[in-house]
Amino acid sequence: MEIDRADGRSPNQLRPLSCSRGVLNRAHGSARWAQGNTQVLAAVYGPKGGTKKNENPEKASVEVIWKPRTGQIGKQEKEYEMVLKRTLQSICILTIHPNTTTSLIVQVVHDDGALLPCAINASCAALVDAGIPLKHLAVAICCCLAENGLVMLDPTKLEEEKMKAFVYLVLPNSILSVLPEESSSVKGEQMEHGLITSVTHGVMSVDDYLHCLERGRAATSKMSDFLRRNLQPQLSSDSLKAG
């Protein structure tokens, strides 16, 4: 049994993607990312000298500031900041600029579902635009579980509210790795088979989670292709500079 989606998409179909980089003149890097009507603006400042208290001065640190579309930041936004910070720290090369802080400001333009994955995708594009050294890029997606067990990808806000549970997945985009080929594994695991971040809301069985992971991993290939087309000119330019 399938669920009819209001926008006519199939369960596996993503909303239209769009990405614009260099949209803010005063930021060191910026990007606007949209998935359907969900839209996020990310700005990168730094790296600047010094780290905050409780940060390791022998490594670079990442600071994330989440700005909701309206109102004050709440518990959910604080959770988003924490997840985003941990995700970005795992993909950034923190040993190149020790004792520095890179600040990333995330501004919600419009929330129509899958907001955190959209913010992660915007942040990755902004880091590339700023020339921040990365181990690899990442793509994020939301997988929803309906009451009848059907998995749907990239939900709208209304769909999210009706779901039994959903999971945010962040997977490495090994195609756009900026590390040498011999460095594309972490502790012996090929990054193309890795999982950077996973955040679940609601209750789902292990089998349902693995099903979401399988569907999400398959769908990120389309997002990887989109990233490659959108970011390849920047990556090629950075490679020439490094050479």
N, CA, C and O of each residue as an XYZ file, in Angstrom:
972
protein
N       0.849     -1.208      0.000
C       0.000      0.000      0.000
C       0.876      1.246      0.000
O       1.792      1.366      0.814
N       0.599      2.162     -0.901
C       1.361      3.382     -0.980
C       0.517      4.570     -0.537
O      -0.713      4.522     -0.528
N       1.222      5.639     -0.170
C       0.562      6.860      0.253
C       0.677      7.885     -0.867
O       1.763      8.122     -1.397
N      -0.444      8.485     -1.217
C      -0.428      9.532     -2.235
C       0.168     10.800     -1.624
O      -0.293     11.278     -0.588
N       1.173     11.325     -2.264
C       1.819     12.542     -1.784
C       1.158     13.743     -2.446
O       0.818     13.703     -3.628
N       0.981     14.805     -1.679
C       0.253     15.981     -2.162
C       0.896     16.592     -3.404
O       0.206     17.150     -4.257
N       2.231     16.483     -3.504
C       2.911     17.074     -4.651
C       3.098     16.094     -5.804
O       3.759     16.406     -6.795
N       2.502     14.890     -5.666
C       2.538     13.925     -6.756
C       3.812     13.111     -6.873
O       3.956     12.337     -7.819
N       4.754     13.265     -5.926
C       6.003     12.524     -6.000
C       5.819     11.064     -5.610
O       4.889     10.721     -4.880
N       6.704     10.215     -6.096
C       6.751      8.829     -5.635
C       7.473      8.803     -4.290
O       8.139      9.779     -3.943
N       7.361      7.704     -3.511
C       8.023      7.645     -2.202
C       9.525      7.896     -2.260
O      10.093      8.456     -1.322
N      10.185      7.485     -3.366
C      11.635      7.626     -3.489
C      12.074      8.938     -4.140
O      13.270      9.200     -4.263
N      11.129      9.744     -4.549
C      11.471     10.932     -5.339
C      11.803     12.127     -4.448
O      11.067     12.436     -3.511
N      12.912     12.792     -4.747
C      13.322     13.985     -4.019
C      12.648     15.216     -4.615
O      12.226     15.211     -5.771
N      12.554     16.258     -3.818
C      12.075     17.527     -4.334
C      13.170     18.179     -5.187
O      14.336     17.801     -5.074
N      12.817     19.146     -6.034
C      13.838     19.820     -6.848
C      14.918     20.459     -5.971
O      14.620     21.070     -4.944
N      16.178     20.308     -6.393
C      17.314     20.851     -5.657
C      17.841     22.100     -6.350
O      17.843     22.190     -7.578
N      18.286     23.056     -5.553
C      18.970     24.216     -6.116
C      20.030     24.696     -5.138
O      19.861     24.591     -3.924
N      21.125     25.224     -5.677
C      22.228     25.702     -4.842
C      22.908     26.874     -5.525
O      23.252     26.812     -6.705
N      23.097     27.952     -4.757
C      23.836     29.118     -5.249
C      24.938     29.426     -4.251
O      24.691     29.469     -3.046
N      26.160     29.642     -4.746
C      27.282     29.942     -3.864
C      27.737     31.387     -4.044
O      27.448     32.019     -5.060
N      28.454     31.901     -3.041
C      28.951     33.266     -3.116
C      27.863     34.305     -3.088
O      27.964     35.335     -3.755
N      26.813     34.047     -2.316
C      25.657     34.949     -2.307
C      25.798     36.093     -1.304
O      25.019     37.046     -1.344
N      26.782     36.013     -0.404
C      27.006     37.067      0.586
C      28.409     37.638      0.392
O      29.387     36.892      0.426
N      28.516     38.942      0.190
C      29.803     39.565     -0.119
C      30.754     39.596      1.074
O      31.962     39.450      0.891
N      30.245     39.782      2.284
C      31.128     39.960      3.440
C      31.557     38.652      4.094
O      32.465     38.646      4.925
N      30.925     37.562      3.734
C      31.319     36.257      4.287
C      32.492     35.709      3.492
O      32.660     36.033      2.316
N      33.303     34.876      4.138
C      34.422     34.235      3.445
C      33.921     33.143      2.498
O      34.605     32.775      1.543
N      32.735     32.637      2.773
C      32.090     31.660      1.907
C      30.617     31.612      2.240
O      30.242     31.798      3.398
N      29.775     31.367      1.257
C      28.339     31.325      1.526
C      27.633     30.477      0.478
O      28.139     30.261     -0.623
N      26.453     30.004      0.853
C      25.656     29.206     -0.083
C      24.191     29.264      0.328
O      23.855     29.309      1.511
N      23.342     29.261     -0.673
C      21.898     29.150     -0.467
C      21.464     27.809     -1.055
O      21.675     27.540     -2.237
N      20.853     26.971     -0.211
C      20.453     25.630     -0.645
C      18.945     25.493     -0.472
O      18.390     25.879      0.557
N      18.286     24.937     -1.494
C      16.844     24.721     -1.421
C      16.511     23.304     -1.853
O      17.063     22.786     -2.824
N      15.604     22.691     -1.120
C      14.992     21.415     -1.481
C      13.493     21.655     -1.477
O      12.872     21.717     -0.416
N      12.910     21.791     -2.662
C      11.514     22.192     -2.731
C      11.366     23.589     -2.156
O      12.086     24.507     -2.550
N      10.443     23.750     -1.234
C      10.223     25.049     -0.606
C      11.046     25.268      0.651
O      10.994     26.350      1.236
N      11.800     24.270      1.079
C      12.703     24.443      2.220
C      13.977     25.113      1.725
O      14.613     24.647      0.779
N      14.338     26.212      2.378
C      15.482     26.992      1.905
C      16.310     27.488      3.088
O      15.775     28.003      4.070
N      17.631     27.320      2.970
C      18.559     27.702      4.039
C      19.727     28.481      3.443
O      20.211     28.167      2.355
N      20.166     29.488      4.165
C      21.334     30.281      3.785
C      22.437     30.023      4.804
O      22.210     30.161      6.006
N      23.641     29.645      4.338
C      24.767     29.366      5.224
C      25.919     30.303      4.894
O      26.243     30.514      3.726
N      26.540     30.868      5.940
C      27.669     31.784      5.766
C      28.837     31.328      6.627
O      28.651     30.963      7.788
N      30.048     31.347      6.059
C      31.257     30.923      6.756
C      32.152     32.132      6.988
O      32.394     32.923      6.076
N      32.644     32.268      8.228
C      33.583     33.330      8.590
C      34.799     32.685      9.245
O      34.664     31.919     10.200
N      35.974     32.995      8.733
C      37.188     32.421      9.309
C      37.912     31.552      8.298
O      37.586     31.537      7.111
N      38.934     30.804      8.814
C      39.274     30.643     10.230
C      39.928     31.888     10.828
O      40.704     32.585     10.175
N      39.587     32.142     12.094
C      40.192     33.252     12.826
C      40.944     32.675     14.021
O      40.586     31.616     14.537
N      41.981     33.375     14.452
C      42.872     32.881     15.497
C      42.180     32.658     16.819
O      41.313     33.435     17.218
N      42.573     31.573     17.511
C      42.063     31.277     18.843
C      40.893     30.315     18.826
O      40.135     30.247     17.857
N      40.757     29.570     19.917
C      39.630     28.656     20.095
C      38.923     28.984     21.395
O      39.502     29.603     22.288
N      37.684     28.571     21.497
C      36.910     28.833     22.701
C      37.280     27.864     23.818
O      37.965     26.867     23.589
N      36.821     28.167     25.018
C      37.061     27.319     26.176
C      36.528     25.908     25.912
O      35.481     25.734     25.289
N      37.258     24.916     26.391
C      36.931     23.488     26.254
C      37.199     22.947     24.849
O      36.907     21.783     24.578
N      37.749     23.767     23.953
C      38.151     23.294     22.633
C      39.646     22.970     22.647
O      40.410     23.593     23.385
N      40.061     22.005     21.840
C      41.453     21.598     21.764
C      42.245     22.610     20.937
O      42.000     22.733     19.737
N      43.196     23.345     21.549
C      43.942     24.363     20.796
C      44.891     23.774     19.760
O      45.410     24.500     18.912
N      45.122     22.465     19.820
C      45.999     21.828     18.839
C      45.264     21.484     17.545
O      45.860     20.986     16.590
N      43.964     21.759     17.533
C      43.174     21.530     16.341
C      42.312     22.757     16.051
O      42.103     23.604     16.919
N      41.825     22.834     14.839
C      40.863     23.876     14.502
C      39.503     23.507     15.086
O      39.199     22.326     15.256
N      38.699     24.493     15.387
C      37.360     24.228     15.909
C      36.316     24.867     14.998
O      36.596     25.800     14.245
N      35.112     24.333     15.096
C      33.991     24.815     14.290
C      32.905     25.330     15.225
O      32.508     24.647     16.170
N      32.435     26.526     14.956
C      31.349     27.135     15.727
C      30.132     27.254     14.828
O      30.232     27.737     13.700
N      28.976     26.813     15.326
C      27.741     26.873     14.542
C      26.716     27.749     15.259
O      26.447     27.558     16.445
N      26.160     28.689     14.546
C      25.115     29.569     15.081
C      23.877     29.408     14.205
O      23.905     29.701     13.010
N      22.795     28.941     14.815
C      21.538     28.688     14.083
C      20.596     29.857     14.300
O      20.319     30.244     15.435
N      20.106     30.414     13.206
C      19.158     31.529     13.281
C      17.828     31.121     12.669
O      17.738     30.936     11.455
N      16.783     30.977     13.499
C      15.465     30.615     12.957
C      14.893     31.747     12.120
O      15.339     32.891     12.200
N      13.902     31.404     11.322
C      13.290     32.410     10.452
C      12.652     33.522     11.277
O      12.761     34.699     10.935
N      11.987     33.142     12.361
C      11.392     34.128     13.271
C      11.577     33.645     14.698
O      11.774     32.454     14.937
N      11.513     34.565     15.636
C      11.545     34.198     17.047
C      12.937     33.854     17.553
O      13.938     34.015     16.855
N      12.966     33.373     18.794
C      14.210     33.045     19.470
C      14.589     31.583     19.240
O      13.743     30.755     18.901
N      15.865     31.283     19.430
C      16.335     29.918     19.300
C      15.826     29.084     20.472
O      15.863     29.530     21.619
N      15.350     27.872     20.183
C      14.787     27.002     21.216
C      15.556     25.705     21.360
O      16.678     25.581     20.871
N      14.946     24.733     22.037
C      15.595     23.450     22.300
C      15.929     22.718     21.012
O      17.022     22.171     20.873
N      14.984     22.704     20.058
C      15.226     21.996     18.804
C      16.361     22.635     18.023
O      17.194     21.933     17.449
N      16.401     23.965     17.996
C      17.467     24.654     17.276
C      18.828     24.386     17.925
O      19.832     24.262     17.225
N      18.867     24.295     19.254
C      20.112     23.957     19.950
C      20.585     22.558     19.560
O      21.782     22.320     19.397
N      19.633     21.635     19.411
C      19.977     20.285     18.967
C      20.524     20.322     17.546
O      21.499     19.640     17.230
N      19.893     21.121     16.693
C      20.383     21.259     15.317
C      21.820     21.784     15.308
O      22.658     21.292     14.553
N      22.103     22.780     16.145
C      23.456     23.327     16.229
C      24.465     22.249     16.611
O      25.540     22.155     16.020
N      24.107     21.435     17.607
C      25.004     20.396     18.079
C      25.262     19.350     16.996
O      26.407     18.960     16.766
N      24.197     18.895     16.333
C      24.345     17.881     15.277
C      25.161     18.435     14.118
O      26.026     17.748     13.575
N      24.887     19.662     13.746
C      25.590     20.283     12.632
C      27.072     20.468     12.963
O      27.933     20.223     12.117
N      27.367     20.896     14.184
C      28.765     21.082     14.591
C      29.526     19.758     14.544
O      30.632     19.694     14.006
N      28.940     18.709     15.103
C      29.609     17.407     15.104
C      29.805     16.878     13.691
O      30.834     16.276     13.381
N      28.815     17.105     12.837
C      28.917     16.651     11.448
C      30.033     17.370     10.717
O      30.839     16.739     10.033
N      30.086     18.699     10.860
C      31.100     19.477     10.154
C      32.500     19.194     10.687
O      33.462     19.165      9.920
N      32.618     18.985     12.000
C      33.922     18.658     12.567
C      34.443     17.317     12.041
O      35.653     17.109     11.945
N      33.532     16.421     11.706
C      33.949     15.104     11.218
C      34.404     15.142      9.763
O      35.126     14.246      9.326
N      33.996     16.166      9.000
C      34.409     16.223      7.594
C      35.500     17.260      7.342
O      36.146     17.229      6.295
N      35.713     18.173      8.282
C      36.774     19.172      8.125
C      38.117     18.583      8.556
O      38.176     17.754      9.464
N      39.194     19.020      7.897
C      40.543     18.628      8.311
C      40.975     19.618      9.394
O      41.341     20.752      9.085
N      40.934     19.202     10.640
C      41.116     20.106     11.776
C      42.569     20.325     12.160
O      42.863     21.121     13.052
N      43.488     19.619     11.489
C      44.901     19.727     11.867
C      45.665     20.751     11.031
O      46.810     21.072     11.349
N      45.050     21.268      9.971
C      45.767     22.193      9.086
C      45.896     23.583      9.699
O      46.952     24.206      9.583
N      44.864     24.075     10.338
C      44.911     25.397     10.968
C      44.599     25.253     12.462
O      43.502     25.603     12.897
N      45.556     24.741     13.254
C      45.299     24.553     14.691
C      45.088     25.880     15.405
O      45.558     26.930     14.966
N      44.375     25.804     16.508
C      44.103     26.962     17.346
C      43.411     28.080     16.572
O      43.719     29.259     16.748
N      42.468     27.688     15.710
C      41.631     28.657     15.006
C      40.172     28.233     15.113
O      39.870     27.080     15.418
N      39.292     29.157     14.863
C      37.852     28.875     14.893
C      37.210     29.332     13.588
O      37.388     30.472     13.159
N      36.473     28.438     12.974
C      35.675     28.775     11.794
C      34.212     28.850     12.228
O      33.665     27.889     12.769
N      33.601     29.977     11.990
C      32.208     30.182     12.388
C      31.291     29.984     11.196
O      31.557     30.476     10.100
N      30.219     29.264     11.424
C      29.221     29.033     10.385
C      27.858     29.478     10.907
O      27.385     28.996     11.935
N      27.246     30.392     10.191
C      25.928     30.904     10.566
C      24.892     30.346      9.608
O      25.008     30.498      8.392
N      23.892     29.707     10.158
C      22.819     29.108      9.370
C      21.541     29.920      9.569
O      21.023     30.020     10.681
N      21.048     30.487      8.494
C      19.813     31.273      8.536
C      18.699     30.512      7.819
O      18.800     30.211      6.630
N      17.642     30.210      8.558
C      16.494     29.539      7.954
C      15.689     30.563      7.169
O      15.213     31.552      7.728
N      15.541     30.323      5.881
C      14.744     31.213      5.033
C      13.297     30.740      5.002
O      12.369     31.538      5.135
N      13.111     29.417      4.822
C      11.762     28.844      4.844
C      11.856     27.369      5.190
O      12.708     26.654      4.662
N      10.982     26.914      6.076
C      10.976     25.515      6.513
C       9.727     24.816      6.005
O       8.620     25.065      6.482
N       9.923     23.930      5.024
C       8.825     23.091      4.539
C       9.252     21.630      4.586
O       9.001     20.866      3.655
N       9.906     21.252      5.693
C      10.299     19.857      5.894
C      11.751     19.587      5.574
O      12.360     20.269      4.750
N      12.313     18.557      6.255
C      13.715     18.149      6.072
C      14.661     19.330      6.257
O      15.589     19.522      5.471
N      14.418     20.114      7.296
C      15.180     21.351      7.492
C      16.647     21.083      7.835
O      17.535     21.704      7.252
N      16.913     20.175      8.764
C      18.303     19.920      9.156
C      19.140     19.375      8.001
O      20.250     19.866      7.792
N      18.665     18.380      7.236
C      19.448     17.950      6.071
C      19.726     19.086      5.089
O      20.822     19.177      4.535
N      18.735     19.949      4.874
C      18.920     21.086      3.985
C      20.018     22.011      4.521
O      20.829     22.525      3.750
N      20.043     22.221      5.836
C      21.059     23.076      6.454
C      22.446     22.456      6.336
O      23.427     23.164      6.107
N      22.532     21.136      6.492
C      23.826     20.455      6.363
C      24.339     20.575      4.934
O      25.523     20.836      4.722
N      23.467     20.390      3.960
C      23.867     20.520      2.563
C      24.317     21.946      2.246
O      25.300     22.145      1.532
N      23.606     22.924      2.769
C      23.993     24.325      2.567
C      25.344     24.611      3.206
O      26.171     25.321      2.632
N      25.567     24.061      4.391
C      26.822     24.291      5.116
C      28.013     23.705      4.374
O      29.068     24.336      4.298
N      27.855     22.506      3.827
C      28.939     21.879      3.063
C      29.293     22.719      1.840
O      30.470     22.916      1.537
N      28.279     23.211      1.142
C      28.521     24.060     -0.033
C      29.218     25.356      0.371
O      30.089     25.840     -0.352
N      28.841     25.923      1.522
C      29.462     27.166      1.993
C      30.914     26.936      2.392
O      31.760     27.798      2.154
N      31.216     25.791      2.994
C      32.605     25.476      3.358
C      33.482     25.364      2.113
O      34.617     25.841      2.104
N      32.956     24.735      1.067
C      33.698     24.649     -0.192
C      33.911     26.048     -0.764
O      35.001     26.367     -1.239
N      32.882     26.875     -0.721
C      32.979     28.232     -1.243
C      34.031     29.037     -0.489
O      34.680     29.909     -1.066
N      34.202     28.744      0.807
C      35.180     29.455      1.634
C      36.585     28.866      1.515
O      37.545     29.441      2.026
N      36.708     27.716      0.838
C      38.016     27.081      0.712
C      38.492     26.397      1.969
O      39.697     26.219      2.145
N      37.588     26.007      2.855
C      37.965     25.305      4.080
C      38.414     23.885      3.719
O      37.704     23.197      2.985
N      39.574     23.425      4.213
C      40.054     22.070      3.890
C      39.102     20.999      4.423
O      38.749     21.004      5.602
N      38.690     20.085      3.550
C      37.747     19.034      3.911
C      38.332     17.658      3.622
O      39.079     17.483      2.659
N      37.987     16.679      4.466
C      38.341     15.290      4.180
C      37.545     14.797      2.982
O      38.071     14.111      2.105
N      36.287     15.154      2.963
C      35.368     14.778      1.895
C      34.106     15.599      2.081
O      33.878     16.159      3.154
N      33.301     15.673      1.064
C      32.005     16.327      1.188
C      30.970     15.347      1.717
O      31.232     14.151      1.843
N      29.814     15.862      2.019
C      28.753     15.016      2.564
C      27.418     15.449      1.996
O      27.229     16.609      1.633
N      26.499     14.507      1.924
C      25.133     14.810      1.516
C      24.189     14.299      2.606
O      24.400     13.233      3.183
N      23.149     15.084      2.872
C      22.205     14.742      3.936
C      20.811     14.564      3.367
O      20.425     15.239      2.413
N      20.063     13.651      3.960
C      18.712     13.349      3.486
C      17.840     12.940      4.671
O      18.342     12.443      5.679
N      16.540     13.152      4.542
C      15.579     12.728      5.557
C      14.743     11.576      4.998
O      14.212     11.656      3.891
N      14.636     10.501      5.788
C      13.814      9.343      5.425
C      12.706      9.200      6.460
O      12.981      9.142      7.658
N      11.457      9.143      6.009
C      10.302      9.044      6.907
C       9.705      7.645      6.881
O       9.730      6.961      5.858
N       9.172      7.234      8.018
C       8.501      5.945      8.139
C       7.030      6.182      8.455
O       6.691      6.742      9.498
N       6.153      5.745      7.537
C       4.709      5.903      7.739
C       4.178      4.808      8.659
O       4.877      3.835      8.942
N       2.945      4.968      9.121
C       2.334      3.984     10.021
C       2.235      2.609      9.377
O       2.294      1.591     10.067
N       2.083      2.575      8.042
C       1.965      1.287      7.354
C       3.317      0.689      6.979
O       3.380     -0.331      6.293
N       4.426      1.340      7.442
C       5.757      0.811      7.190
C       6.406      1.313      5.920
O       7.542      0.942      5.627
N       5.709      2.154      5.151
C       6.268      2.691      3.916
C       7.325      3.743      4.226
O       7.138      4.579      5.110
N       8.428      3.696      3.499
C       9.499      4.688      3.655
C       9.359      5.741      2.565
O       9.221      5.415      1.386
N       9.397      7.012      2.972
C       9.326      8.123      2.029
C      10.541      9.020      2.227
O      10.989      9.227      3.355
N      11.069      9.548      1.134
C      12.254     10.389      1.176
C      11.905     11.865      1.046
O      10.924     12.241      0.405
N      12.742     12.690      1.676
C      12.661     14.145      1.535
C      11.246     14.668      1.757
O      10.646     15.208      0.829
N      10.695     14.522      2.966
C       9.292     14.899      3.213
C       9.078     16.400      3.305
O       9.992     17.157      3.632
N       7.868     16.811      3.015
C       7.452     18.181      3.288
C       7.128     18.286      4.781
O       7.118     17.282      5.495
N       6.868     19.494      5.237
C       6.546     19.709      6.652
C       5.282     18.948      7.045
O       5.230     18.333      8.110
N       4.275     18.988      6.196
C       3.025     18.303      6.483
C       3.238     16.798      6.547
O       2.664     16.128      7.406
N       4.057     16.261      5.650
C       4.345     14.826      5.660
C       5.099     14.433      6.928
O       4.811     13.394      7.521
N       6.053     15.249      7.343
C       6.810     14.973      8.566
C       5.872     14.841      9.770
O       6.028     13.945     10.600
N       4.913     15.737      9.844
C       3.995     15.759     10.989
C       3.106     14.524     11.039
O       2.612     14.163     12.108
N       2.892     13.866      9.892
C       2.017     12.698      9.844
C       2.764     11.373      9.995
O       2.141     10.318     10.113
N       4.082     11.426      9.992
C       4.867     10.203      9.998
C       5.009      9.586     11.395
O       4.961     10.287     12.406
N       5.183      8.281     11.427
C       5.424      7.559     12.676
C       6.801      7.885     13.231
O       6.967      8.053     14.439
N       7.795      7.974     12.340
C       9.169      8.276     12.735
C       9.929      8.748     11.503
O       9.493      8.533     10.372
N      11.063      9.391     11.732
C      11.929      9.748     10.609
C      13.372      9.790     11.079
O      13.648      9.904     12.273
N      14.288      9.697     10.125
C      15.718      9.682     10.436
C      16.439     10.621      9.486
O      16.177     10.632      8.283
N      17.361     11.418     10.048
C      18.240     12.252      9.244
C      19.541     11.487      9.034
O      20.163     11.047     10.001
N      19.955     11.324      7.787
C      21.180     10.601      7.459
C      22.153     11.536      6.749
O      21.768     12.297      5.862
N      23.429     11.467      7.157
C      24.484     12.205      6.478
C      25.512     11.190      6.000
O      26.096     10.454      6.796
N      25.725     11.163      4.684
C      26.617     10.181      4.074
C      27.739     10.876      3.329
O      27.540     11.965      2.792
N      28.919     10.266      3.285
C      30.041     10.895      2.571
C      29.859     10.839      1.077
O      29.347      9.862      0.530
N      30.286     11.900      0.422
C      30.262     11.959     -1.030
C      31.689     11.708     -1.512
O      32.438     12.652     -1.762
N      32.061     10.440     -1.640
C      33.447     10.090     -1.948
C      33.870     10.557     -3.325
O      35.061     10.743     -3.575
N      32.901     10.753     -4.239
C      33.218     11.206     -5.593
C      33.919     12.558     -5.548
O      34.780     12.850     -6.377
N      33.541     13.375     -4.575
C      34.110     14.712     -4.476
C      35.164     14.801     -3.384
O      35.447     15.889     -2.881
N      35.746     13.671     -3.015
C      36.767     13.678     -1.986
C      37.911     14.601     -2.369
O      38.344     14.616     -3.521
N      38.398     15.368     -1.408
C      39.522     16.256     -1.671
C      40.801     15.692     -1.073
O      41.811     16.392     -1.003
N      40.772     14.427     -0.638
C      41.950     13.745     -0.132
C      42.519     12.853     -1.220
O      41.797     12.474     -2.142
N      43.806     12.508     -1.133
C      44.367     11.525     -2.065
C      43.618     10.210     -1.966
O      42.988      9.914     -0.951
N      43.695      9.413     -3.044
C      42.936      8.170     -3.121
C      43.255      7.235     -1.965
O      42.368      6.567     -1.434
N      44.555      7.188     -1.569
C      44.929      6.264     -0.502
C      44.396      6.688      0.857
O      44.453      5.920      1.818
N      43.867      7.935      0.943
C      43.334      8.425      2.210
C      41.817      8.346      2.262
O      41.201      8.895      3.176
N      41.204      7.669      1.292
C      39.741      7.650      1.214
C      39.115      6.614      2.129
O      37.924      6.324      2.014
N      39.901      6.052      3.034
C      39.348      5.125      4.009
C      39.645      5.636      5.406
O      40.683      6.254      5.643
N      38.745      5.379      6.314
C      38.906      5.773      7.701
C      38.852      4.518      8.556
O      37.831      3.833      8.617
N      39.971      4.227      9.218
C      40.067      3.024     10.050
C      39.695      1.780      9.245
O      39.046      0.863      9.747
N      40.134      1.776      7.963
C      39.943      0.593      7.141
C      38.611      0.528      6.427
O      38.396     -0.379      5.622
N      37.707      1.458      6.694
C      36.386      1.428      6.053
C      36.337      2.439      4.916
O      36.624      3.618      5.122
N      35.982      1.995      3.736
C      35.856      2.907      2.611
C      34.757      3.923      2.902
O      33.656      3.566      3.321
N      35.077      5.199      2.671
C      34.132      6.249      3.029
C      32.845      6.179      2.224
O      31.808      6.644      2.697
N      32.878      5.610      1.012
C      31.653      5.538      0.225
C      30.626      4.616      0.884
O      29.443      4.673      0.549
N      31.067      3.766      1.821
C      30.151      2.883      2.526
C      29.916      3.356      3.968
O      29.273      2.658      4.752
N      30.435      4.532      4.313
C      30.360      5.009      5.685
C      29.065      5.743      5.986
O      28.225      5.954      5.111
N      28.930      6.123      7.236
C      27.794      6.905      7.708
C      28.349      7.952      8.651
O      28.936      7.614      9.679
N      28.169      9.216      8.315
C      28.751     10.286      9.112
C      27.877     10.623     10.302
O      28.366     10.707     11.428
N      26.589     10.817     10.065
C      25.653     11.223     11.123
C      24.319     10.531     10.912
O      23.870     10.347      9.781
N      23.692     10.151     12.016
C      22.350      9.563     11.972
C      21.576     10.055     13.189
O      22.003      9.857     14.326
N      20.442     10.694     12.947
C      19.599     11.213     14.025
C      18.171     10.741     13.789
O      17.588     11.018     12.741
N      17.606     10.030     14.757
C      16.246      9.515     14.614
C      15.272     10.250     15.521
O      15.627     10.685     16.617
N      14.051     10.381     15.051
C      12.953     10.942     15.839
C      11.791      9.968     15.747
O      11.447      9.508     14.658
N      11.189      9.653     16.881
C      10.127      8.659     16.893
C      10.702      7.265     17.109
O      11.892      7.102     17.379
N       9.838      6.268     16.986
C      10.219      4.888     17.265
C      10.170      4.076     15.984
O       9.164      4.075     15.275
N      11.267      3.383     15.691
C      11.306      2.470     14.553
C      12.149      1.263     14.915
O      13.072      1.359     15.724
N      11.828      0.117     14.310
C      12.564     -1.119     14.566
C      13.915     -1.065     13.857
O      14.150     -0.199     13.014
N      14.794     -1.991     14.206
C      16.102     -2.074     13.554
C      15.932     -2.331     12.057
O      16.637     -1.744     11.236
N      14.988     -3.216     11.708
C      14.742     -3.520     10.293
C      14.260     -2.280      9.538
O      14.676     -2.028      8.408
N      13.368     -1.504     10.185
C      12.885     -0.281      9.547
C      14.028      0.721      9.364
O      14.120      1.388      8.333
N      14.895      0.817     10.370
C      16.031      1.733     10.275
C      16.957      1.328      9.127
O      17.392      2.174      8.346
N      17.253      0.040      9.031
C      18.130     -0.438      7.962
C      17.498     -0.218      6.589
O      18.194      0.048      5.609
N      16.162     -0.335      6.532
C      15.458     -0.060      5.279
C      15.595      1.413      4.907
O      15.831      1.750      3.747
N      15.443      2.295      5.911
C      15.617      3.728      5.673
C      17.042      4.025      5.206
O      17.257      4.823      4.293
N      18.008      3.372      5.846
C      19.409      3.587      5.483
C      19.672      3.155      4.034
O      20.369      3.838      3.285
N      19.102      2.017      3.662
C      19.287      1.513      2.300
C      18.680      2.470      1.279
O      19.303      2.784      0.265
N      17.454      2.934      1.556
C      16.770      3.831      0.629
C      17.467      5.197      0.584
O      17.615      5.804     -0.476
N      17.883      5.655      1.750
C      18.567      6.941      1.802
C      19.890      6.915      1.072
O      20.233      7.860      0.360
N      20.647      5.822      1.247
C      21.940      5.705      0.578
C      21.768      5.694     -0.949
O      22.543      6.312     -1.678
N      20.743      4.985     -1.409
C      20.497      4.925     -2.854
C      20.128      6.299     -3.408
O      20.544      6.664     -4.507
N      19.348      7.056     -2.641
C      18.884      8.361     -3.127
C      19.988      9.408     -3.129
O      19.934     10.354     -3.914
N      20.991      9.257     -2.264
C      22.032     10.280     -2.191
C      22.914     10.301     -3.436
O      23.659     11.258     -3.643
N      22.842      9.268     -4.265
C      23.629      9.287     -5.499
C      23.173     10.441     -6.394
O      23.990     11.083     -7.055
N      21.851     10.701     -6.410
C      21.335     11.828     -7.193
C      21.846     13.149     -6.621
O      22.209     14.055     -7.371
N      21.874     13.257     -5.279
C      22.359     14.478     -4.661
C      23.858     14.643     -4.891
O      24.350     15.760     -5.048
N      24.584     13.516     -4.910
C      26.019     13.565     -5.182
C      26.287     14.087     -6.583
O      27.193     14.893     -6.794
N      25.486     13.621     -7.544
C      25.622     14.109     -8.910
C      25.351     15.607     -8.985
O      26.045     16.342     -9.688
N      24.327     16.051     -8.245
C      23.994     17.477     -8.226
C      25.146     18.279     -7.629
O      25.516     19.326     -8.160
N      25.714     17.788     -6.520
C      26.846     18.464     -5.889
C      28.041     18.524     -6.831
O      28.714     19.551     -6.920
N      28.305     17.428     -7.530
C      29.453     17.390     -8.430
C      29.316     18.452     -9.516
O      30.273     19.159     -9.829
N      28.122     18.558    -10.084
C      27.905     19.558    -11.130
C      28.015     20.977    -10.579
O      28.536     21.869    -11.248
N      27.524     21.181     -9.361
C      27.470     22.524     -8.798
C      28.813     22.977     -8.221
O      29.159     24.154     -8.318
N      29.562     22.065     -7.629
C      30.777     22.432     -6.905
C      32.063     22.123     -7.652
O      33.124     22.601     -7.249
N      32.011     21.347     -8.721
C      33.234     20.940     -9.399
C      34.094     22.112     -9.868
O      35.316     22.037     -9.743
N      33.514     23.200    -10.406
C      34.365     24.339    -10.788
C      35.176     24.889     -9.619
O      36.343     25.244     -9.786
N      34.560     24.962     -8.427
C      35.259     25.458     -7.248
C      36.361     24.494     -6.837
O      37.470     24.919     -6.512
N      36.061     23.191     -6.848
C      37.055     22.197     -6.449
C      38.222     22.174     -7.428
O      39.373     22.036     -7.014
N      37.941     22.306     -8.708
C      39.001     22.321     -9.708
C      39.899     23.538     -9.515
O      41.120     23.443     -9.637
N      39.293     24.672     -9.215
C      40.054     25.895     -8.973
C      40.951     25.744     -7.754
O      42.112     26.153     -7.781
N      40.413     25.150     -6.671
C      41.202     24.936     -5.460
C      42.357     23.996     -5.729
O      43.439     24.179     -5.172
N      42.155     22.984     -6.578
C      43.211     22.033     -6.897
C      44.340     22.735     -7.656
O      45.517     22.457     -7.426
N      43.971     23.652     -8.569
C      44.985     24.391     -9.305
C      45.788     25.283     -8.396
O      47.000     25.422     -8.559
N      45.103     25.899     -7.420
C      45.803     26.764     -6.467
C      46.764     25.948     -5.620
O      47.887     26.373     -5.348
N      46.304     24.758     -5.201
C      47.139     23.899     -4.358
C      48.361     23.407     -5.131
O      49.433     23.213     -4.558
N      48.180     23.201     -6.474
C      49.276     22.744     -7.293
C      50.289     23.840     -7.541
O      51.288     23.614     -8.224
